[in-house]
Amino acid sequence: MTTSTTASAAQLRIALTATVIVFGINGLVFASWAARIPAVTDTLGLTPGQMGSLLLCLAVGSLVALPTAGWVTGKLGIAHSVRLAGLISALAGIGIAGSLSAATTIGTAISLFVFGIGIGLWDVAINIEGADVEHKLGRTVMPQLHAAFSGGAFVGAIIGAGLANIGVGLPAHLLVIAGVVLAATQWLPKYFLPRIPEPQRPEGEPAPPKVRSAWRDHRTLLIGVVVLGATLTEGAGNDWIAKAAVDGLGVTNANGAFMFATFVLAMTAMRFFGGKVIDAFGRVPVLRGSMAAAAIGLTVFVFAPTLWLALIGVALWGIGAALAFPMGMSAAADDPKRAAARVSVVATIGYVAFLSGPPLLGFLGDVVGIRFALLAIGVPIVVALVLAGAAKPLRKGDNQSGE
């Protein structure tokens, strides 16, 4: 395990810039794939259900990587973990490109599974680095880092749409993205905060008490439940707002897409400015306010009789969904010595909800309609609001070891 040295102001600025870029590239990579999913469906001749099964391979890969990511970052360090994650993601991208060129579904599925492993490790590692930079700066920056991810995803989606319009094939697109990922993830981590090894225990000195697993740490699990509500809120919005607007309000597909764009824009803007809000009012009050805003926005959207009122609800929903996940990552990393394991646990819980929640809402939507099915996420939102106090920053003297 390694710890950060005391960093100068210049090192902190450089580390923050590098971390922002790595977050942005992570979003760029994910959206570059997601924006071209229709092309994958056409290339492999898949039905929507078969494409859904293929996408599960990516989700399973991430869920395999996330629980072990804390251990990996503890052994390799953050910089080398990002390099490894970038290498895995780039190789998987090359595998996807080759499999699509050969029109092999099995090869694509295997490559997507490996891609999910790379993305999962990448997510945990950069969140730990972001939390470390945040601690050293003494101000909240995690929301801005997640705004960089959202911005990178927006750029990736635009690039994907543009390349599709001019007829550039997905294999060529993915090969270029793989090259960008490989170059960036091998180079940028050298600008992360410097770290030195933990001091060696003198010979003959008794070993310190064994630290309890992060999966048995009460506070970490409660933060995980809060993040679960937040990620389910965000994931449901990403997957179902456009469809719910079209089916429930009878608007056009273009207006449904505009509704979704409003949600994403509200989230990104709130993440960009959210650090100052958290520093001004405190993590727990902002977390509670976020969940309240999400609940109100969701309710307005579901019951709104007009497009414009629904649009207001969607914007409020996006504002409410923006900050909870970044704040959960910050809370999990409050104790730097336990940050890797605890961020891994909280991220795993959050991603389970993010990946599994929206499909379950789809099944419920078959029964009651997708617009009213969205009301089901009101329950985890309320639970997150009630448990928000678990994210209270640790103070000196608090038990941080989990013992």
Protein Blocks (a to p, Z undefined) as FASTA:
>chain_A
ZZdddddfklmmmmmmmmmmmmmmmmmmmmmmmmmmmmmmmmnopafklmmmmmmmmmmm
mmmmmmmmmmmmmmnommlmmmmmmmmmmmmmmmmmmmmmnopaklmmmmmmmmmmmmmm
mmmmmmmmmmmmmmmnopafklmmmmmmmmmmmmmmmmmmmmmmnopafklmmmmmmmmm
mmmmmmmmmmmccddddddddehiacddddddfklgmklmmmmmmmmmmmmmmmmmmmmm
mmmmmmmnopafklmmmmmmmmmmmmmmmmmmmmmmmmmnojklmmmmmmmmmmmmmmmm
mmpcbfklmmmmmmmmmmmmmmmmmmmmmmmmmpmmlmmmmmmmmmmmmmmmmmmmmmmm
mmmmmmnopklmmmmmmmmmmmmmmmmmmmpccdehiafkoZZ
